[in-house]
Amino acid sequence: MFHRSIKFLSLSLLATLLVGCQTPPAESPPRESASDSTALEIRVLSEAEVYSGSNSADSRSMIPDILYEALQALGEDRLLTPIDDNAHSRFRRVLAMDSKNELALQGLQDIVERYLELAGESMRRGIFDEAKTMLDRARSVDASHPDIATVAESLRQEMNSNDLFFALDYPLYAARSEFAQNQLADIARQTREHEAFFLITAPNDDLARWMVSVMREAVAGYRLRGNIELSSHLGVRLRLPSEN
């Protein structure tokens, strides 16, 4: 859903850029030198003050460029950070100029949905603190989004589960070390003992399949059941059968 929204926004923005391509870009103001500050009273403006009054024709001509940069940031997961280079601040800047801009409004919703997606990935790996952080960031963008409550309930259930989580040391596994093989053998035996379903998360398919082969060899004759999921995080989750 998130990636389809990105594609739609990109196509819509291209049309906007073609319409406005004859408008020359506004010149950047000259950078203020250190000596200039002695003649000025300087104070930090609030976000509202910075954006207010930005609906002039010159400002509105910048909207296509700002939207383009916002979509780039969105696609690279620069959602709320860095503070001076993120998708959220750019979509908000556009809405300060045009409060009904559909691309910017959809962009904010896409940020929420991406954070919820990241929360889901974290909770499946058992990194619950990270999942909570992603949920909090989603709420900070739009607390009324209908999917937030659903993901929050899923997180609550995951935290109350008895599943076993194993965070693994990537360099040891990339080297196919003896330590990694022994650790996988132990995980396989626990999988058999609990009749659990395993979920391996790994950065590439080759490593994940090697891990499965080591686990199968450790419990030869037992039919392991599980799945592989590509992720930057290396780990194993054992889903234990329900006590009911």
Helices and strands as residue ranges (DSSP letters): H 2-19, G 34-39, H 47-51, H 57-60, H 63-75, H 87-97, H 102-124, H 128-141, H 147-159, E 164-167, H 170-174, H 178-194, E 197-202, H 205-218, E 225-230, E 235-239
